[in-house]
């Protein structure tokens, strides 16, 4: 499983606040970074929940 962030992400930081094990704010490039290329199996449920919790539905799972 992979996480992709859509271009319309507003960088509100909710994903980082709720899921710091998956996301980190990148202040230099003004974006949110996903911490994993491939989501470990033990974090897949949290990744799915993070997509559901996104304020603008900018988190996509592949």
Sine and cosine of phi, psi and omega as CSV:
sin_phi,cos_phi,sin_psi,cos_psi,sin_omega,cos_omega
0.00,0.00,0.64,-0.77,0.07,-1.00
-0.81,-0.58,0.43,-0.90,0.08,-1.00
-0.93,-0.36,0.74,-0.68,0.12,-0.99
-0.84,-0.54,0.62,-0.79,0.06,-1.00
-0.96,-0.28,0.78,-0.62,0.00,-1.00
-0.94,0.33,0.39,-0.92,0.00,-1.00
-0.87,0.49,-0.44,0.90,-0.04,-1.00
-1.00,0.08,0.18,0.98,0.12,-0.99
-0.82,0.57,0.75,-0.66,-0.04,-1.00
-1.00,-0.08,0.06,1.00,0.06,-1.00
0.82,0.57,0.67,0.74,0.00,-1.00
-0.95,0.30,-0.37,0.93,0.04,-1.00
1.00,0.01,0.04,1.00,0.00,-1.00
-0.86,0.51,-0.66,0.75,-0.01,-1.00
-0.89,0.46,-0.66,0.75,0.02,-1.00
-0.93,0.38,-0.64,0.77,0.01,-1.00
-0.89,0.45,-0.68,0.73,-0.06,-1.00
-1.00,0.05,-0.48,0.88,-0.11,-0.99
-0.71,-0.70,0.90,0.44,-0.03,-1.00
-0.91,0.41,-0.24,0.97,0.06,-1.00
-0.99,0.16,-0.11,0.99,-0.02,-1.00
-0.86,-0.51,-0.47,0.88,-0.13,-0.99
-0.74,-0.68,0.47,-0.88,0.10,-1.00
-0.56,-0.83,0.66,-0.75,0.04,-1.00
-0.96,0.27,0.72,-0.69,0.05,-1.00
-0.96,-0.27,0.99,-0.17,-0.08,-1.00
-0.95,0.32,-0.48,0.88,-0.02,-1.00
-0.95,0.32,-0.63,0.78,-0.03,-1.00
-0.97,-0.23,0.07,1.00,0.04,-1.00
0.81,0.58,0.78,0.62,0.00,-1.00
-0.51,-0.86,0.07,-1.00,0.11,-0.99
-0.97,-0.23,0.67,-0.74,0.04,-1.00
-0.96,-0.29,0.63,-0.78,0.15,-0.99
-1.00,0.01,0.74,-0.67,-0.12,-0.99
-0.98,0.19,-0.18,0.98,-0.04,-1.00
-0.77,-0.64,0.66,-0.75,0.16,-0.99
-0.94,0.35,-0.75,0.66,0.09,-1.00
-0.88,-0.48,0.77,-0.63,-0.02,-1.00
-0.96,0.29,0.80,-0.60,0.05,-1.00
-0.88,0.47,0.54,-0.84,-0.04,-1.00
-0.80,0.60,-0.58,0.82,-0.03,-1.00
-0.95,0.31,-0.21,0.98,0.02,-1.00
-0.95,-0.32,0.03,1.00,-0.05,-1.00
-0.89,0.46,-0.62,0.79,0.02,-1.00
-0.91,0.41,-0.65,0.76,0.04,-1.00
-0.92,0.40,-0.61,0.80,0.04,-1.00
-0.89,0.46,-0.69,0.73,0.03,-1.00
-0.90,0.45,-0.66,0.76,0.02,-1.00
-0.92,0.39,-0.59,0.80,0.02,-1.00
-0.90,0.44,-0.60,0.80,0.05,-1.00
-0.90,0.43,-0.65,0.76,0.01,-1.00
-0.93,0.37,-0.50,0.86,-0.06,-1.00
-1.00,0.06,-0.20,0.98,-0.05,-1.00
-0.87,0.49,0.76,-0.65,-0.07,-1.00
-0.89,0.46,-0.49,0.87,-0.05,-1.00
-0.85,-0.53,0.28,0.96,0.02,-1.00
0.82,0.58,0.66,0.75,-0.03,-1.00
-1.00,-0.04,-0.08,1.00,-0.01,-1.00
-0.99,-0.11,0.82,-0.57,0.00,-1.00
-0.86,-0.51,0.63,-0.78,0.05,-1.00
-0.96,-0.28,0.66,-0.75,0.05,-1.00
-0.81,-0.59,0.00,0.00,0.00,0.00
